[in-house]
Amino acid sequence: MPTIFSKIISGEIPADIVYQDEQVLAFRDIAPQAPTHILIIPKEEIATANDLTEQHEPLIGHLVLVAARIAQQLGIAQGGYRLVMNCNRDGGQEVYHLHLHLLGGRKLAWPPG
């Protein structure tokens, strides 16, 4: 069953896209938890971090590098930011399409919740 993220990738649902290449799509979260809240998703449908295999290692590295590039472009790299990947219900995952949250633009508390 398609997720909201696969519908964003296909163009069925609009999004405020900040980056896109052959492997990933990054867009602003519609319910931001920080002044900057970007979701970075692989175009390949992978439900959770538990579904990753060794073949996904370059893709996951690419997600993190894209996040760092976006943080730089949005001016939050020097002050700092947080990268979060939730896994399954108890981990806070709501959409079962792997995604990386880029959060910044303010001092972030720890522990997160």
Stockholm file with secondary structure:
# STOCKHOLM 1.0

chainA/1-113         MPTIFSKIISGEIPADIVYQDEQVLAFRDIAPQAPTHILIIPKEEIATANDLTEQHEPLIGHLVLVAARIAQQLGIAQGGYRLVMNCNRDGGQEVYHLHLHLLGGRKLAWPPG
#=GR chainA/1-113 SS CCCHHHHHHHTSSCCCEEEECSSEEEEECSSCSSSEEEEEEESSCCCCGGGCCGGGHHHHHHHHHHHHHHHHHTTCTTTCEEEECCCTGGGTCCSSSCCEEEEESSCCCSSCC
#=GC SS_cons         CCCHHHHHHHTSSCCCEEEECSSEEEEECSSCSSSEEEEEEESSCCCCGGGCCGGGHHHHHHHHHHHHHHHHHTTCTTTCEEEECCCTGGGTCCSSSCCEEEEESSCCCSSCC
//
